[in-house]
Amino acid sequence: MLIPAADAPPPSAPTGKAEAPPPRSSPRSATEPSPTG
């Protein structure tokens, strides 16, 4: 129980920031190549 609790805070920060950019870049990247191609 101590491992998950301690791992939740650290990974939560990097995971949230790392997942935020990809999802936003995905839709934009997919829409850009479409019209560009």
C-alpha positions in Angstrom: 0.0 0.0 0.0 3.0 2.3 0.6 4.4 1.6 -2.8 1.3 2.6 -4.9 0.7 5.7 -2.7 4.3 6.8 -3.1 4.3 6.0 -6.8 0.9 7.7 -7.4 2.1 11.3 -6.8 5.4 11.2 -8.8 4.0 9.3 -11.9 0.8 11.3 -11.7 2.6 14.5 -12.5 4.8 13.2 -15.4 2.0 11.0 -16.7 -0.6 13.8 -16.8 1.8 16.2 -18.5 3.1 13.6 -20.9 -0.4 12.4 -21.8 -1.8 16.0 -22.2 0.5 17.0 -25.1 0.1 13.8 -27.2 -3.7 13.9 -27.3 -3.7 17.5 -28.3 -0.9 17.0 -30.9 -2.5 13.9 -32.3 -5.7 15.6 -33.6 -3.7 18.6 -34.9 -1.0 16.3 -36.6 -3.7 14.2 -38.1 -5.6 17.2 -39.5 -2.4 18.9 -40.8 -1.1 16.0 -42.8 -4.6 15.5 -44.3 -4.9 18.9 -45.9 -1.2 19.2 -46.5 -1.0 15.9 -48.4 
